[in-house]
Amino acid sequence: MYFCIDMKCYFASVECALRGLNPLTTPLVVADESKGKGTLCLAISPYLKRMGVKNRCRLYEIPKDIPYIIAKPRMKKYIQIAVSIHQIFLRYISADDIHTYSIDEAFLHVSSYMLLYNNPITLATMILKDIKNELGIVAACGAGDNLFLAKVCLDLKAKNEKNNFYYLSLEEFYNTIWFHPKLTDIWQIGKGISKRLNKLGLYTLKDIALCDKNILIQEFGVIGEDLYEYAWGKDLTTIDDIKAYQPKSKSYSRNQILFRDYSKEEAWTPLLEMLFLLCIDLYKNEMVTNTVSFYIGFSNHAKSFHKVISLFCFTSDYFFIKKVLEENYKEVPLGAIRQIGISISHLASSLEMNSLFDHQDDKYLNLYHSIHSIWQKYGKNQLVLGTALKQESTLYERNKTIGGHNSD
């Protein structure tokens, strides 16, 4: 048996708990108001959700007749409390049986603990009570005989329960979840997959289960086989499998939403700054790359621009990649730019890539070493690119953030 435990409206609940407020009765928004009314809300309290406010809305989208508290994000604090929650899990469950799915959600494999706690309700209640009593955060727990059932149970059943616990049997799955009218509510089914399923005439999990498996595989590949299994309430993946998984390829990426419209010339500055940080990441992890891609998103729903660039060699040299990127950036159309992103993929170990086709200059590697050492000791803002002096630079501010949000 598996538990899937989620902290309800985690960031907003933390802010309410730190203020001694009840998130179920407090209208609170986690957002950085200094960035304007167009800033995205990181989270809203359950109270505001009941009032019809959407979780990932912008400040200006909250109805003016609803009074609310604005809390500036504090990512370090959220991470600290997430660690405390994990420590509560460890009182009852071995670390080998815990998979942290996100900062506010975790899977627990509890089958071998039932002899100690008699039944799943007893164990779940103890964990949820500890989280509530010690940290002031309300959590919900979905339970099922596999990871998929536990997650679906959490999303569609447990969060609406007064006792915040719900067990979903396979029989009930067929009687209820099979007919759930909105596929995007189901774990692992996003808008894109849902649209493609709809084109095949599939609108519920029952439709998918009764569909020819080969049709799903032909349309979605390996994902089609997973969808078929999920539709029957099956999931052979275990937490041991997740912990043992090694991706065939790795990539590093950075992206940001700009807080005003940038011109093409202005957007070049933060794009370069993100490239520089990625090159330091490569050095730090002793990796090199031969593929760079970048993304430009425009305001007013204009068509975005995306390009993948194949380098003729493996490298982590910022100055070399910058020249190649600059040539390709010329293709970006003019317009009001609001989103930028850059990623590096097809990575290889720098310790193994010694050939005539490498582009690694020792003086730049020594520079990266010095920069990384200074950052570790004094912080990233003690040594930055000269572009940080430009008005359009976002480097100083982003170095103060975690995941793009205020870290204090």
Sequence and secondary structure as in RCSB ss.txt:
>XXXX:A:sequence
MYFCIDMKCYFASVECALRGLNPLTTPLVVADESKGKGTLCLAISPYLKRMGVKNRCRLYEIPKDIPYIIAKPRM
KKYIQIAVSIHQIFLRYISADDIHTYSIDEAFLHVSSYMLLYNNPITLATMILKDIKNELGIVAACGAGDNLFLA
KVCLDLKAKNEKNNFYYLSLEEFYNTIWFHPKLTDIWQIGKGISKRLNKLGLYTLKDIALCDKNILIQEFGVIGE
DLYEYAWGKDLTTIDDIKAYQPKSKSYSRNQILFRDYSKEEAWTPLLEMLFLLCIDLYKNEMVTNTVSFYIGFSN
HAKSFHKVISLFCFTSDYFFIKKVLEENYKEVPLGAIRQIGISISHLASSLEMNSLFDHQDDKYLNLYHSIHSIW
QKYGKNQLVLGTALKQESTLYERNKTIGGHNSD
>XXXX:A:secstr
 EEEEEETTHHHHHHHHHTT  TTT  EEE  GGG TTSB SEE HHHHHTT  TT BGGGS TTS  EEE   H
HHHHHHHHHHHHHHHHHS GGGEEEEETTEEEEE GGGHHHHSSHHHHHHHHHHHHHHHH   EEEEEESSHHHH
HHHHHHTGGG TTSEEE  HHHHHHTGGG S GGGSTT  HHHHHHHHHTT  SHHHHHTS HHHHHHHHTHHHH
HHHHHHTT     HHHHHH   SS  EEEEEEEEEEE HHHHHHHHHHHHHHHHHHHHHTTEEEEEEEEEEEEST
T   EEEEEEEEEEE  HHHHHHHHHHHHTTS  S EEEEEEEEEEEEETTT  STT    HHHHHHHHHHHHHH
HHH GGGS  GGGGSTT  HHHHHTEETTEE  
